[in-house]
Amino acid sequence: MTDRVLAMIGMAKRAGKVHTGEFVSGRDIKSGAAHLVIIARDASDNTKKAVADSCRYYNVEYVEYGTRDELGQCTGGGYKAVVSVVDKNFSKAILDKMRLS
């Protein structure tokens, strides 16, 4: 994995600061725990709309990045359409890496 953004997401996951899946991420958004939500570019239109609407409503920053497979690989396997970052510093670092790439 040479993608620095995905590597940073993986590091945040190993530190316990990332939650995966639409349901858990939705709970993070509503509770105010999520500082950043990452939606896979190849997620379904319904998933993209539901998560983006929820993020806008609860004023949580969100981005589309990577594929479900890439997000799954860097967070422990499987396909992951939605990832929430629950640490402010990791969120900032991930966004900084996105701006540089």
C-alpha positions, 0 to 999 in steps of 0.5 A, spaced: 500 500 500 503 506 497 497 510 498 499 515 504 492 517 505 490 509 506 496 508 510 494 514 515 487 511 515 490 504 517 494 507 522 488 510 525 484 504 525 490 500 529 490 506 534 482 504 535 480 511 532 477 509 526 470 505 525 467 502 519 461 500 516 455 505 515 451 503 521 457 504 526 459 510 522 452 513 522 452 512 530 458 516 530 455 522 526 449 522 530 453 522 537 458 527 535 464 522 535 466 522 528 470 528 526 471 525 519 467 520 514 470 517 508 465 514 503 468 510 498 467 512 491 464 506 488 459 506 494 452 505 492 448 512 490 443 510 496 449 510 501 453 516 498 446 520 499 444 517 506 451 518 509 452 525 506 445 528 508 447 525 515 454 529 515 451 535 512 445 535 518 450 534 523 455 538 521 461 533 520 466 533 514 466 528 509 470 526 503 469 521 497 476 517 497 478 510 495 474 504 493 470 499 498 476 494 497 481 499 498 478 502 505 477 495 507 484 493 506 487 498 510 482 497 515 482 490 516 479 486 510 472 485 507 469 491 503 468 497 507 463 503 504 464 508 509 469 509 515 468 514 520 475 517 524 473 519 531 480 522 533 481 530 531 488 529 530 488 523 525 482 527 521 486 533 520 492 528 518 488 524 513 485 531 510 492 534 509 495 527 506 489 528 501 490 535 499 498 533 498 496 527 493 
